[in-house]
């Protein structure tokens, strides 16, 4: 099982980014998928959760109303659309399925003017 996160970068406050996570070794359609982030010196934080088959999605309070998680089962890929970005969103972002121990390398998001 592997996860490859891409799409991070440097963006100004108020800007947007779209992260992608390509999964391999299993079919995401049948599994819960999550996005986490970890800022320097802080614990890893759960950002978004999509239930298996994408029935529902929930978000952490700090990103609710600004971030949207989606999945493309045909591409075996999940996405995180991040709008109205704030400096406190700066972190390394990871995707994961809770059923597997694997973590990807993450993708760095930096929000700064």
N, C-alpha and C positions, 0 to 999 in steps of 0.2 A: 504494500500500500504506500503510495506516495502522493504528496501535495506540492504543487509548484505555484507559488503566488507571484503575480506580476502586476504592474500598473502603478506602483508607488512613484513618488517624486517630490519635488519642491513646489509648493503652491502658496499663493498669497492668502491671507485671511479673507473669508468670504468666497473663496474659489471652490472648485469641484474636482474630484478625481473618481475614476472607476477602477476598482481592483478586480482582478480575475484570479481564480484558483482552479487549476486543472488537476483533477484527481485521476489516479490510475490504480489498478489492482482490485477495484470493486466498482459497482454501479451506484452512483450517488442517489439515484431515484428512490432506493429502498431504505435510505439511511438519513438520520438526523445529521445536518451539517451546521457548523458554527463558524463564526469569525471571532477571533480574539485579537487583542492588541497589548503590547507591553511598552511602556514609556521608560526611559532611563531612570533607574533607581526605584521603580514601582513594580508591584506585582502584576502578573498577567490578568487582563480584564476581559470578561465576556462582553462582546459587542452586539452580536446578533445570533439568533438561533432559528433555523428553518426545519420544521418537522419532516419526517420522511414523507415522500410524495409531495412535498411542498404544500401541505394542507394549511399550515399556518406559520407565521414568522413573528418573533418577538425581539425586542431591542432593549439594550441597556438604557437607563434613564438619561445618561449623558449624551446619547446620540439619537434618541427618539425624535421623530419628526424631521431629521436631517439626513439620516442614512437609510438606504433601502437595500435589502438582500434579495437576490433572485437566483434562480438556477436554470440551466439549460441541460436537461437530462440527455439530449442527443449528443451534446458535446462533452458530457460528463464534467461540467464546469459550473462553479458558483461565482457569483459576482457580488460586489459591495459598491453601490453607488453612494458617494459621499458628497453632500452639498453643504453649503454654508460652513465651510471648514473653519475651525478655530485653532489658535496656537496649541491649546491643550489637547487637540487631536493628534499631535505629533507623537509617533510611536512606530514600532515595527508591528505590522499586521500579519496575522496567521489565519489560515483556515484549517479546519480539523473536523473529523467525524468522531464523536465520543466513543464509538464502538472500537476504534483502533488506537493504538498507542502512538502511531507516527505523527510527527510534526514536520511541516515544510521548513524552508529556510527563512520564510517571511519576506515581506516587502516593506521598505522604509517609506513612511509618509512624514514629510516635514512641512509644517504650516508656519510660514514666517514672511514678514515683509522685508 
